[in-house]
Structures are given as C-alpha cells and as structure tokens.
Amino acid sequence: MNPIVSYLKNLLAFRRVIGDHQKLRGLTRADALLSDLTSQGVVPGISVTVLKQGKLLIQQGYGYADLDKKVDVDPKTTIFRAASVSKPIAATALAKMVAEGTISLDDSVYDHLPYFPKKQADISLRQLAGHTAGIRGYKGKEYALNRPYSIKDSLEIFQDDELLFDPGTGYHYNSYDWVLVSLAMQEACGLPFADYVEEKVLKPLGMQNTFPEHSIKDLPNVDSESNEYSRSDRIATFYSRNLSGFRRAVTVNNAYKLAGGGYLSTSEDIARLGQAYLEGKISSKEVLSDFLSSQKVKGQPTYYGLGWQVSEDKKGRPYYGHVGNGVGGYSNFFIYPEQQLVVAILINCTNPNVQDTLDEVVEALHV
C-alpha cells in the first residue's frame, strides 16, 4: 500500500478513537453531574433529552417524579412544568400566525385589545414579545397566584400600572408581556389561544405530552409504548426546597399565563420542538429571523429575540433557547444550530439554584 495512503488511514483511525474517547468522556461527565444532583438531594428529579445531528445522544431520567411513592423519572413520559420554556412554544405559534398573515408583529396591541387601558405611548406586539414594552413584572405573591383567571380576566392584575419606560427604550423581562401577546393572538384568530397552539404547533410536531396544566381534568388517556397510564397520572409532583428538605410546592393556577409559563411537557417533547427548528419545519427563515435575532435597545443587544433567549455561550457558540423557573418547575432548553445540538432539561423543583451545574452539563455535551 502506498505509504502516504497507509499513513492517512492510520491517522483517521486514530482520530476516530480519540473522538470516540472524548465523546464518551463528555457523556460520562454530563451523566455524573446530573446523577449527583439527585443523589445528593439537591433536586428531586431530572429529565434529560439531548439530540445531536437529529440522533439521540442522551435520554435519561434521574431521581424521582414523586419522592414519597419513589416513582422514577422517565424522560419519555414523565411530565413536568415547562415554566418559561412555554415562551418558545408560544413564540412558535405566533410565528405561524404571522406567516399566515393573521397578525403582524408591528400591530399595536390596541388593534387587537382596544379594551386594554391606554398608556403614555403605543405598544407593538413585537415590543411585548421581546420584553421592550415597559410592562412590569410580578409584585409580591403574584408569582404564585392560585386564582382561576382567564387570560382576559388576568389583565386586572397589571393593566392599570404605569409603564416602566417608554416602549422600545428599555428591556424588562416578564411574563405579563406574553399574557398580552396570547390574548391578542386569541382575538386575532377567533380561537382560544390553547386551541390554536394545539392545532398549529403541538399536533403537527407530535408533542402529545405537552398541554396546559389547567386542562388536566379534561385529559383523555394517551397511551405510549412504555406507559399505559393517562397523561394526568404521569405528571411529576411539584416541589420546593427549604433548609429541612423538599416539600410540595404551593398550589398555583397558571392558566392565565399559559404563553409565558403555563405548559406542561416532557424533555422528549421539548427536544422534538428544537429539532423541528433545526430541520426547518417551523416557518420560513424570513419569518423566524425576527424571532431568533436579538432585539436592540439604543443600539445595544438585549440578547432576547421574540420569546427566545438569543446569545452565545462562554466559548462563543451561538444558541437560542430559554431558561425557565416557576413554582415547582425549572427548565433549560437550548438549540445550537452550528453544532446541530438540542438540549432539554426539566426539573420538578422551584428554583433549585443549579444553573451553574447545568451549564457544565451542556458544555460536556459538546463532544
């Protein structure tokens, strides 16, 4: 054999071995970090699904969906609160509606919600979706409300408050922005917001385990290969943590802020949404560029698009996704387009203070 050809073959074989070793080391590192979080009692349960180049890299459950009953987490079937990862789901529906021509990002909120009290300046849907509208965030115990508000009824919580700044001149992340966006969508299409999302996003993408928490009582049984229980039976118990350990989280009703933080889902479903973006199944690049590009305020990036966090990690790799923190749920959802990597992590605990560890996990997955 030609010595140069032989050399190249040996070199390629060596690189494959090294590459496989690095991949194994990265996956082992990620697995150890996640396992330690549950074994050391930092969080009750974790569900992880990771896709790379469209193929399953990791799908694993750690710890318990229910601590008392010792119910293991199943990443395919255990259902968690998605918290603010609900925003990318809502943003996907908004992109669909924009593509249909039913609504425009530059519509005034008053075009669709004439009953919303007039503010000192006009507010566009784009500004609401990108958190540059000046709407305030939670006050006091609003974070954990347990009232059966409809989306429209919930306007009474914040509608009479002054804007924090003139629209377009500042950035303030909050979920009330998406209350207004979802209500405008509802008024524009004539369908309940949840029904539109179900029809345009969840069903087409096969996200059968993603649904509004408030609809649990009306759920039909949905069988899967590995679990014959209904979806309501597969919902994780939601916990909060204090000095004495885990306790059940306070009861909340997130129906009114479905778009901002009210969906339930599995890590598998969230990863499926991410893969649909990588495969170009959502909408045209022209439409999505508005959603997946950072907004700017006074010439400076906000690192937030429309319903999506848009940034770079510590090594300069661009990504879009969202971190979520709600009562009884914490979530990470990242899409790295250059690496064709999708990461979905769900935890059944309020703000467990584990983001640094999850960042290490995501870094280890870049193998």
MARMARDO-170438 format. One record per atom (N, C-alpha, C, O): x, y, z; residue in one letter. Coordinates in pm, whole numbers, plus 50000, padded with zeros to 5 digits. Each point is the difference from the previous one (the first is absolute). Example, Ala and Ser with C-alpha at 12.3 -4.5 7.8 and 13.67 -1.06 7.14 Angstrom:
# MARMARDO-170438
513194943150780A/499115011950000A/500905012050000A/501044999850066A/498615010749862S/500825011950006S/499235010950073S/500515011150017S/
***
This chain:
# MARMARDO-170438
500854988050000M/499155012050000M/500885012450000M/501045000550067M/498555009249860N/500725012749997N/500195004950143N/499025000850075N/502205002649966P/500255004250140P/499225012350042P/499635001450116P/500125007649790I/499225012050034I/498564996150029I/499405004950095I/500034986249820V/498634995350021V/499904992750133V/499045001850075V/501964989749953S/500014992650126S/500055009650119S/499294998250099S/501545012049890Y/500115010050107Y/498675006950025Y/499585001850114Y/499765002249776L/498735007150014L/498944991150063L/499225004650083L/500744982849878K/499034990750059K/500234998450150K/499065000150079K/502224998549956N/500324998550143N/499665012750078N/499534999350114N/500725012249823L/499715012750065L/498505001650023L/499565004250107L/499654992449790L/498545001150013L/499474990450106L/499115003550077L/501454984449927A/499584990250100A/500335005250140A/499194998650092A/502015007249923F/500415005650129F/499055011150044F/499605000750116F/500055008049788R/499105011150034R/498624995050040R/499355005750087R/500204983549847R/498704994250039R/500054994850142R/499065002050078R/502034991349956V/500144994650136V/500025011450102V/499314999450102V/501505010949869I/500075011450090I/498645006850010I/499565003650109I/499784998249776G/498695006549999G/498994992150081G/499225005850075G/500794980949910D/499074991650076D/500305000950149D/499095000150083D/502205000549950H/500395001050141H/499535013350060H/499495000350112H/500695010549813Q/499565013150048Q/498485000550016Q/499495005850095Q/499814988049811K/498534999550007K/499574992450124K/499135004650074K/501484983849948L/499654992050117L/500315007650129L/499214999750095L/501935007049907R/500385007650119R/499005011250026R/499655002650115R/499905004249779G/499025010850016G/498674994950050G/499395005950089G/500154983049853L/498714994450042L/500074994950144L/499055001450076L/502094992749958T/500184995150138T/500005011650098T/499434999150109T/501205011849852R/500045012050085R/498605005650020R/499625003250113R/499614998049779A/498645005250010A/499144991150088A/499245004850083A/500884982149897D/499224990550079D/500335000950148D/499104999650085D/502185001849947A/500415000950140A/499485012750066A/499544999650114A/500525011549815L/499515012750055L/498504999350030L/499555004450106L/499704990049803L/498544999250018L/499654990050109L/499115002550082L/501584986249919S/499754989950103S/500285005450140S/499274997250094S/501805010749918D/500355005750130D/498925009550052D/499765000850120D/499595006449790L/498965009450043L/498864993050071L/499445005350096L/500214982949859T/498914992750066T/500524991650116T/499374999550106T/501764993949877S/500504991350107S/500415007950124S/499954994850112S/500455017849866Q/500395008350113Q/498845008650052Q/500215008650086Q/498604989149864G/498825006850052G/499895014649962G/499335007750069G/501324996249821V/499905013949957V/498685002549929V/499395010650017V/500184979849903V/498715000749932V/499324986450014V/500674989950020V/497995009749969P/499324987150011P/500144991449875P/500304988150009P/499475018049873G/500054992349877G/500405008449881G/499765012149997G/500854981549905I/500465006749878I/499664991349880I/500154987850004I/499395018549891S/499794993249872S/500855007049895S/499995012249989S/500754979949933V/500925005549901V/499824992949867V/499984987749993V/499905020149902T/500064994749863T/500935009049920T/499835012249996T/501154981649939V/500975007449920V/500084993649862V/500174987949988V/499725020549909L/500134995449863L/501205006749935L/500265011850023L/500474980549897K/501115005749924K/499914995049857K/499974987949974K/499985021649934Q/499844996949858Q/498794991049978Q/500024990949916Q/498935011950160G/498744993049984G/499934986450065G/498974993349994G/502135002550070K/500024986950065K/500075001550151K/500545009750052K/498894980650016L/499955000450146L/501404998150057L/500664989949974L/499795019950103L/501304999350065L/499844995250145L/500734991350046L/498305014750024I/499684995950137I/498495001050018I/499385009749956I/500054980550109Q/498635001150049Q/499964992350131Q/500084987750002Q/499815019850108Q/500174993850131Q/499165007050106Q/499845012249998Q/499654980150094G/499335005550118G/500884997950122G/500684989850011G/499295019850080Y/500774999150124Y/499085003250116Y/499155008949991Y/501014983850119G/499215003050118G/498544996249983G/499664990749928G/499495016950143Y/498604995950010Y/499025010649950Y/500175012050022Y/498814983149910A/498865008349964A/499155002650123A/499385010550014A/500594979650077D/499305001350128D/500864993750107D/500284988049997D/500155020150098L/500924995350104L/499354990150095L/500614990050038L/498155012850001D/499334991350097D/499724986249943D/500174989850068D/499405009949807K/499644987349935K/501184993449930K/499884989049948K/501275017850051K/501214995049934K/499744996749852K/500404989649949K/498925019649985V/499734998449857V/501175005849922V/500315011850012V/500344979749909D/501155004649923D/499595009749889D/498874999649952D/502065009050010V/499795009049886V/500244992249871V/501044993549985V/498025007249924D/500154994349867D/500055011649900D/499035007449989D/502094994349940P/500135011749912P/499015000249884P/499765010649942P/499674978150024K/499054999549890K/498585003250046K/499205005149922K/500504991950205T/498615000950042T/499735008650122T/498875004550019T/502134998150066T/499765008250119T/499825014649959T/500815005649927T/498115000350123I/499595013449957I/500325010250109I/499654998150116I/501025012749844F/500475010450090F/499355013449965F/499425001549893F/500695008150197R/499685013749965R/501145005549914R/501174999750040R/498485005249843A/501025005449910A/500445013950041A/501035004949954A/498195001750133A/500305013750042A/500175008949876A/499204999249908A/501825009150090S/500135009649890S/500454993949868S/500095007149900S/500184980050097V/500194993349872V/498674999749925V/499954996349882V/498975007550187S/498725002149932S/500105011349897S/499294999949899S/501575009850126K/500115011449907K/500444995849860K/499405004749903K/501614986850080P/500314995449865P/498864992449933P/499845000749879P/499374992150201I/498824993349943I/499025010449948I/499504998949888I/500235011450194A/499095010749959A/500575007849883A/499265003849909A/502064998550092A/500635007449891A/499904992349869A/499875006049893A/500204980950114T/499844991849881T/498605001849941T/499835000949879T/499174999550209A/498645002349954A/499855013949941A/499325001949899A/501315008050164L/499945013649948L/500655000849861L/499485006849912L/501624986250069A/500664999849869A/499074994049895A/499955004849886A/499334985050151K/499024994049908K/498945010149961K/499625001149883K/499905006350215M/498945009749976M/500505011649914M/499285005049913M/501954999150110V/500605010549917V/500124995249856V/499695007349907V/500774980350075A/500164994549866A/498674999149927A/499945001549878A/499004995950196E/498664999249940E/499455013749960E/499085001049920E/501505009550138G/499515013449974G/498845004050089G/499355010249976G/500384981750127T/498905002950093T/500365011550094T/499125007250048T/502164994349977I/500465010050095I/501355005249953I/500714993149926I/499665018950115S/501315005549967S/500735003750128S/499395004650096S/501914993349905L/500795003350118L/499965014950030L/500185004150115L/499605003849784D/499985014550020D/498605005550023D/499815012250003D/499214978950012D/498665004550041D/500095006450137D/500794995950084D/498395014249937S/499845005550134S/499204990150084S/499084993549949S/501255005550177V/499214991450088V/498545004450000V/499104991950022V/500675021149953Y/498635005350001Y/499224996249875Y/498775001149998Y/501924994349898D/499304995049882D/499194987650037D/498954997549941D/501544994950154H/499364987450037H/499365000550139H/499064992550029H/501455016450055L/499485001150137L/499615014550028L/500665006750079L/498294998149858P/499625014150020P/499585003150143P/499955011750040P/499764977950036Y/499585001850140Y/501185001050096Y/499795002950118Y/501444994949835F/501155001650087F/500245014850023F/500045007749904F/500114996650221P/500125014450030P/501135006649922P/501094994449985P/498645017649964K/500995007549925K/501185003950089K/499825004350114K/501364994349832K/501225003850072K/500585012849939K/499415005949909K/501744998350143Q/500565012649954Q/500524999349857Q/500305010349939Q/499824977550007A/500454998449863A/499424987049945A/499584991350076A/500415007449793D/499484988049937D/500954988250027D/501195002050025D/498274985949970I/500774987950027I/499774990349885I/498864997149966I/502214997949975S/499854990249893S/500124985850055S/500534997850109S/498964992649815L/500134986050039L/501464995850000L/500414991850082L/500375013749828R/501444997249998R/500665004150131R/500824992750055R/498815018949995Q/500585004850126Q/499574991250117Q/500794997450091Q/497984998149907L/499534991050106L/500754986749994L/500494995250102L/499614999049779A/500644986949985A/501485000450033A/500594990050040A/500035021949942G/501425001450029G/500315006750131G/501165002950030G/497804999850052H/500175005850133H/500605014050000H/500755003750090H/498905004049807T/500455013949997T/498805009650006T/500115011649962T/498764983450088A/498775008050001A/499855008550126A/499245009750000A/501484986950106G/499895007550125G/498984994650098G/499755006250104G/499654982249865I/499064993850093I/500774994950122I/501104994749986I/498325007050130R/500684995850124R/499974984850016R/499284993049929R/501535002250165G/500004985850035G/499164997350124G/499175008250040G/501064980150020Y/499234996150118Y/500245009450118Y/501095005250019Y/497854996850058K/500105006950129K/499544990550109K/499044992549983K/501665008150130G/499574992150115G/499824985349968G/500924993449951G/497895001350077K/499724985849982K/499364996849866K/499474989049981K/500575020449926E/499414997449868E/500664988149930E/499374993249919E/501885004450113Y/500754988849942Y/499294986850023Y/500104990749920Y/499185008450192A/499374987450039A/498495001650017A/499424994750095A/499945012449815L/498555001950008L/499274986749981L/500424991549922L/498495007150152N/499164988149984N/498555004349982N/499114996550077N/500695011349817R/498665004749967R/499654995249859R/500864999549913R/497884996950065P/499594994649870P/499795010749894P/498945000849938P/502075007550041Y/499905010549900Y/499984994249859Y/500724990449970Y/498475015449944S/500194998049857S/501115009449957S/500435008550078S/500054990149799I/501055009149954I/499505014450007I/500715008950047I/498084993349905K/499465013649997K/499755005450140K/500305011650029K/499174980150058D/499715004550137D/501275004150074D/499975008750086D/501164984949879S/501235002550074S/500585013949973S/500925004250069S/498555002749832L/500495013649974L/499845008950123L/500755009650018L/498274987350066E/499765008350117E/501195000250096E/500115008950084E/500794981449903I/501164999450088I/500945011849975I/500545005850094I/499664997749778F/501055009649967F/499565011249905F/500795009149974F/498004990649975Q/499635009249893Q/499975014850041Q/500165008749915Q/499654994050211D/499895014050043D/501335005950047D/500045011650042D/501034980749950D/501315004950042D/500695007649887D/499834996749882D/500955013350156E/500755007649901E/501104991349939E/500484990650063E/499905012549815L/501124993149938L/501295003550073L/500145011050053L/500784979749949L/501305002450064L/500855009649918L/500865007050054L/498904993349816F/500735008849909F/499205000849870F/499114991849976F/501205017949942D/499335001049871D/500354987949915D/501164995949997D/497854998349936P/500274988149918P/501155002249902P/500085010049930P/500814979950069G/501145000549910G/501235006650057G/501055000149936G/498855005450184T/501145007150059T/500694992250112T/501005004650055T/498494983849979G/500594992050107G/499634985449982G/499264996349909G/501284995450179Y/499744985649998Y/499634995650140Y/500725003150096Y/498174989749918H/499614994750131H/499274986849978H/498874999549952H/501824989750084Y/499444986649981Y/498854997750097Y/500115003050119Y/498784991749830N/498854996750084N/499054991049922N/500144998549879N/498914995650190S/499034991149934S/498715007149963S/499224994749920S/500525016950135Y/498785007249965Y/500015004649854Y/498955001249937Y/502245001250009D/500105003349857D/499314989349916D/499265003049906D/501004984450131W/499454989049920W/498544997150032W/499314993449923W/500225011550192V/498544999850023V/499335008449892V/499004995949941V/501555015950035L/499445009049900L/500174994449858L/499085001049919L/502074993350052V/500214994349867V/499014988749975V/499394999449893V/500454991750204S/499104988649980S/498555004449987S/499234994149924S/500405016350149L/498645005249989L/499785006449863L/498944998449940L/502065009050011A/499905005949867A/499894989149893A/499235001549905A/501514987850110M/499914988849906M/498624993850002M/499434996849896M/500055001750223Q/498674994250018Q/498935008549931Q/499124994849931Q/500985018250087E/499035009149939E/500175000349848E/499025001049927E/502224998050026A/500265000849856A/499484988049923A/499485001449889A/500664986750170C/499624987949926C/498624994950035C/499444991749928C/499995013150182G/498664995750038G/499964986650070G/498924994550022G/502245000150013L/500084987350071L/500635002150137L/500825009150015L/498834982850085P/500755000650125P/501484997749972P/500364991749917P/500485015650152F/501454999049978F/500484985650006F/500764995649914F/498804997050187A/500444986150016A/499614991449881A/500764991349959A/498075011249986D/499534992149885D/500855003049877D/500334990949923D/500025021650058Y/500835003749885Y/501374993350011Y/500514994649901Y/500105005850218V/501314993850020V/499914985049976V/500894994149937V/498054999750112E/499814985649980E/499914996749850E/500624990449953E/498625017549975E/499764997249858E/501225002849913E/500284992649907E/500435018250123K/501085004549912K/501404995450041K/500914999649917K/499254996850210V/501354996650048V/500064985950057V/500754991649951V/498485005850152L/500154987550074L/499654987649918L/500774990449996L/498075009749940K/499624988449920K/500914997749880K/500464988849979K/499835021749942P/500884997749885P/501394994850036P/500604992549924P/499905011450193L/501354995950041L/499994987250083L/501064995250042L/497764999249983G/499924987750078G/500305001950147G/500464990750066G/499295021349986M/500275002850141M/498774996450084M/499335008650057M/500384978349949Q/498774995550062Q/500005000950153Q/498954998950063Q/502225003349995N/500085001250146N/500225014450044N/500495002450110N/499145007049805T/500115014250032T/498605006049997T/499294998949900T/500315007550210F/498635004850010F/499885009850116F/500895000550085F/498045007349919P/499805009450112P/499684992550129P/499204990650000P/501425013650106E/499774993450128E/498545000850043E/499484990750061E/499875020449906H/498625001850048H/499034990549934H/498854999050043H/501584993849851S/499094991049929S/500104985650048S/499404991149940S/501345006650169I/500244986450046I/498714992150020I/499934988349962I/499075017950097K/498774992950032K/499284994949875K/499234990450007K/501045015949880D/499304996449878D/500834991249907D/499614997449886D/501564997950163L/500894992849912L/499504986049969L/499524993050090L/500585002849784P/499744986149966P/501224991750035P/501085005550024P/498764981349979N/501164991550020N/500855000149874N/499474998949889N/501815002650128V/500924999749887V/501044989450029V/500865001850085V/499054987049843D/500914989050026D/501325001949929D/500075006649896D/500964987650158S/501314999949934S/500564986050012S/499454991650071S/501645005949860E/500574986650001E/500434995750139E/499934988250034E/500535021250046S/500604996450128S/499125003550120S/500374997150114S/498485009049863N/499175004250113N/498545000649958N/499635007749911N/499544984250152E/498604999349962E/499125009350084E/498795000649979E/501805006550113Y/499235009250081Y/499635012449920Y/500685003449903Y/498265003250137S/499625012449933S/501035010750029S/500814998750091S/499155011949830R/500955010950018R/499925005950141R/501025003550058R/497774997549996S/499865005950134S/500694991650106S/500465005450100S/499634981549879D/500684991350096D/501515000749988D/500724995350088D/499765010649804R/501445000349977R/500615013750031R/501175002449971R/498055006350087I/500515013350037I/500814998950129I/499534994450099I/501675010849898A/500864999750118A/499385008150113A/499215009249978A/501154987250143T/499635008250116T/500925012250002T/501214998949977T/498215012650050F/500765012549997F/500475003450141F/499214999950095F/502075003249918Y/500615002450130Y/500665013850009Y/500345006249899Y/499824998350225S/500885011150033S/500964994950106S/499724989950066S/501395016749951R/501024995250093R/500325010850103R/500175011749966R/499904984250160N/500445009050105N/501084992950082N/500504989549961N/499855016350153L/501094994450079L/499724985950050L/500934992350024L/497815004349992S/499644986850052S/499804989749889S/499754988250028S/500365016149847G/499854990449890G/498915004149904G/499645011849991G/499834978649937F/498985002749900F/498604999450060F/499704991650085F/499465017349870R/498584999750034R/499225002749873R/500525005749904R/498224990350097R/499185002649882R/499875015049979R/499785007650094R/500364996449783A/499905014349967A/498575004750023A/499064992249994A/500795020650032V/498675005750020V/499194998149872V/500544999349890V/498164999950127T/499124998349885T/499875013149924T/499755010550060T/500424988949810V/499885011949916V/499094996949882V/499794988449964V/499695022149975N/499224998749878N/500665008649893N/499925012350004N/500744981249903N/500755007149896N/499235001449869N/500595003249897N/498114994550107A/499215000049877A/500085013449928A/500105000449877A/499865010550197Y/499975013249937Y/501325003549933Y/500025007649904Y/501074986850146K/501325002849940K/500544987649928K/501184996750008K/497914996649923L/500374988149926L/501175002649906L/500954992249995L/499005018849931A/501045003149902A/501345003150066A/501054997349942A/498915008250176G/501245004150067G/500584989650092G/501195000350030G/497964990150016G/500534990250095G/499004989650046G/500144994850111G/498865001949807G/498954991050046G/499934986349939G/499084992350030G/501875004349883Y/499944986849936Y/500684989250084Y/500945002650075Y/498554985349910L/500654988050051L/500604992749881L/499485000849889L/501624992150135S/500624993049888S/500994989650050S/500274998950120S/500274993649787T/501094990650027T/501275005249933T/499945008349909T/501204986950137S/501245004249935S/500034995049856S/500595006649913S/498804982250060E/499964994749864E/499225009449907E/500445002749888E/498425002250159D/499215009149918D/500735013249975D/499995005249888D/500655000150215I/500725012649983I/501144998349901I/500235008749916I/500484980250093A/501074997249904A/499434998549859A/500645004149903A/498194990350086R/499364998649869R/499735013749938R/500175001949879R/499415007750203L/499785013649952L/501325005849948L/500035006049892L/501044992250184G/501295005249957G/500474993949869G/500545007149915G/499274980050069Q/500424993349877Q/499215005049880Q/500535000949889Q/498195002350133A/499185005349892A/500555013349949A/499935002949881A/500625005150210Y/500645012649959Y/501254997149916Y/500205006349897Y/500624984450147L/501224996949926L/499704994449861L/500785001949907L/498104991250080E/499644993849873E/499165009249911E/499574996049892E/500215016550154G/499265009549918G/498534997049984G/499405003449899G/500014990250201K/498604995949991K/499015010250056K/498794997849994K/501715013250060I/499125009350069I/499445010749907I/498785001549988I/502085005749947S/499575010849911S/501185004149914S/501074993850006S/498755016449913S/501085004749914S/501095006850082S/499755004850111S/501454995649833K/501115006950067K/499675014850018K/500405006150099K/498874999649806E/499655014150007E/499145002950122E/500225009750071E/498774981749952V/499135001950117V/500794997650128V/499925008050094V/500834981249910L/500694996250124L/501145009350036L/500415000750116L/500115006549786S/501115009150031S/499585010650101S/500825004450081S/497924999849916D/499515009650099D/500014994150140D/500305006950097D/499384980449912F/499884993350130F/501354996050057F/500205000250122F/500734996049791L/501264994250045L/501185009549988L/501154995850000L/498565017149989S/501035010350002S/499815008950122S/498875003650033S/502224999750032S/499905008450119S/499395013649967S/500355006249899S/498734998250185Q/499485013549989Q/501095009850045Q/500944996350070Q/498915016049889K/500965010250042K/499295011950064K/498935004149955K/501665001150149V/499505012050066V/501135010250003V/501064997550057V/498725013749882K/501025010549992K/501304994649941K/501095003550043K/498734987949857G/501144994649928G/500704988350066G/500944994449943G/498615001750177Q/500644989150073Q/499104987650001Q/498795001250017Q/501794986949964P/499194987849997P/499424996850137P/500645002250103P/498154992649898T/499374995450125T/500284985350025T/499754995050110T/500784998149791Y/500234985550005Y/498694992450016Y/499944989150056Y/499025017249893Y/498674993649999Y/499335003449868Y/499945011649960Y/499554978149974G/499265002049876G/498535002450031G/499665009150075G/499474982749868L/498575000750028L/499584986550057L/499704990649926L/500275008650207G/499684987450066G/501194990750013G/499854988850050G/501315015549907W/501214991750003W/501175007950056W/500215011549963W/500554982550125Q/501305005350037Q/500954997249884Q/500044988949948Q/500725021150012V/500894998849884V/501375005250041V/500165011950029V/500834979349973S/501305004450052S/501114990749953S/499824992349906S/501325008650159E/501134991149980E/500454994650135E/499865006950101E/500664980949901D/500504994750127D/501425005350024D/500505008349924D/500134986850180K/501305005250040K/501084997649894K/501035006850000K/498744983749912K/500974997049896K/499625006049866K/500574996649896K/498455012550108G/499625007049878G/499094992549906G/499825004249886G/499604984750159R/499104992349915R/498605006050008R/499445001050109R/499985002949778P/498665005950003P/498934989750031P/500084988549958P/498935015850117Y/498874991250032Y/498755008650016Y/500075012150018Y/498794981249976Y/498755006250042Y/499244989750083Y/500174987949983Y/499005017050106G/499284990950090G/499365007850112G/499595011549982G/500314982250135H/499415006950115H/500314992450128H/500114987850001H/500045019850107V/500044994450135V/498685003450066V/499485011049982V/499974979650093G/498725002450066G/500064997150148G/500664990550043G/498665017750034N/499924998050145N/498595003450045N/499575011549991N/499714978650056G/498645002250048G/499774992350128G/500894992850046G/497955008750012V/499664992650122V/500004985149968V/499184995349921V/501734997350140G/500054985649981G/500654995549872G/499914988249964G/500745020849964G/500634995849875G/501155008949958G/499965012150019G/501064981749924Y/501165007249948Y/500384993449868Y/499944987749988Y/500465020349913S/500224994349868S/501145007049926S/500255011950018S/500424980449897N/501005005049907N/499704994349862N/499744988049986N/500295020549914F/499744995949862F/500945008049911F/499895012249990F/501054980849944F/500995006849917F/500124993349864F/500004987749989F/500105020649909I/500224995349864I/501295006449949I/500115012249994I/500854979549970Y/501265004849943Y/499994996649851Y/500304988649963Y/499375021049952P/499854996849857P/501284995449933P/499954991149914P/501205014750121E/501244996249934E/500424985850036E/500574992949917E/499145003050204Q/500344986550044Q/498844990149979Q/500154988150024Q/498705017149931Q/498814991549982Q/499694992650131Q/499744987950001Q/500305019750109L/499814994350133L/498765005850065L/499785012249999L/499404979150058V/498795004250073V/500084994150140V/500214988050017V/499615020450084V/500064995750139V/498705004050070V/499615011649997V/499734978750066A/498785002650077A/500164993650138A/500194987950012A/499725020450092I/500154995350138I/498835005550082I/499755012150000I/499534979150069L/498885003950084L/500204994750141L/500454988750019L/499225019650080I/500174996750142I/498715003350074I/499405010449973I/500174981050118N/498735002250072N/500215007050134N/499604995050105N/501045016849890C/500275007650122C/500115014949968C/500555003949897C/498935004250193T/500125014549985T/501455004250016T/500684995850094T/499795012549816N/501325006350006N/501034992350086N/500295004150112N/500254984949835P/500924991950080P/501435005250005P/500864993950063P/499415017449872N/501345006050000N/501064990449947N/501044997750062N/498664996749821V/500924990249941V/500455004249860V/500544991849926V/499245020850036Q/500305003949863Q/501484998549966Q/500344996249887Q/500535006650207D/501444998449972D/500324985549966D/500794997349910D/498594993450162T/500224985949972T/499424996149865T/500624992549924T/498195012650045L/499404996949871L/500835005849886L/500074994049892L/500545017450130D/500915005649899D/501184990649976D/500454998349887D/500044995750221E/501094990349986E/499544987849921E/500754994549919E/498025001350105V/499444988749927V/499945003049851V/500434991849918V/499055019950049V/499895003749858V/501395000749936V/500184995849886V/500785009550186E/501375000749946E/500544985949975E/500664997749899E/499074993250192A/500514986249984A/499354993149880A/500584990849942A/498245013750020L/499294993749888L/500545004449864L/499654994149898L/501185016250100H/500605004549875H/501194990949966H/501165003950010H/498514984149950V/501034989849971V/499874995449856V/500774991549955V/
***
